[in-house]
Amino acid sequence: MKYFKLTKEEKKILKDFVDGNLKTIANFAEQKKKYQGFSKATLNKTRNINIRTSERDFQKVKARAAQLGIPYQTLISSLIHRSI
């Protein structure tokens, strides 16, 4: 995982997945559909925010986004998402 720092619990889940220790639940298709609906509802909601920051920090964010080849708004959103 290149861009994410995993918690201890996430590392265990990843290890169990790689080792093949995870089992499918009985009503998998039903549960998958249910949680996909939750994900869609959550991910489709966006909210505009206004923040004040120094010009220097803003230029650094824009430069870093350019290096990554993504819009600066996407980078800022990603940083917020990863920090929480």
N, C-alpha and C positions, 0 to 999 in steps of 0.2 A: 504494500500500500504506500505509494509514493507521496501522496499529499495529505494523508491523515495519520494522526497519532492515535493508536489504538489503546483502549483501556484494558485493564487486566481481563475483564469479562469478555471483551471483544477478541482479545488474543486467544482465549480459551476456545471460543466459538470457531475462530478461524482454524486453530489446530485440530479441533474435532472434525471440522469439515474436510480438511486436507487428509486426515487419517481415516476418513470414511466412517466415523463413529456416530454420525447423525442418522436418525430414522424418520421416515415419513409418517405423519399422523394419519389416522383412519379417514377423516373427512377432509383431506388435503385440498381438493378442488374447491370445496365450499369455503374453507378458511382463506385460501389464496384469493378468491374473488372478494371476500369481505375486506381483507386487508389492502387489496389493490384499490378498493373504493375509498378507504381511509386515506391512503397515500395520495390519490388523485385530488381529493378534497383539500388536503393539507398543502400539497405542492402547487396547486393552481391559485392559491390565494397570495396575492402580492400587495404590498403596501408601500407607498412612497414615504420617504423620510427626508428631512432636511438636517444636515449637520454642518457645523462650522469647524474648519480645520485650517491650519496654516497653509499658505500657498506652497511652501517648500514640501510639506508632507503630501499635498495633493499632486504636485508634479512628480514626486517619487512613486506614488501609486499609479499614476498614468504611465510612467516609464516602465514599471514592473509589469503592468498589464500588457504593454506593447511587447515586452520580451516574451511573455507567455502567449501572445497572439490572441488575447481575449479583450473584450471591452472593459474599461475600468470599473463600470458599474457592476459587472459580473464578478470581478476580482473583489470589490468591496463586499458584495453580498456573500461571496464564498468565505471571506475572512470572518465576517460576522457569524455565519453558520458554523464554521469550525471552532470558533471561540466559545460558543455556547453549547 
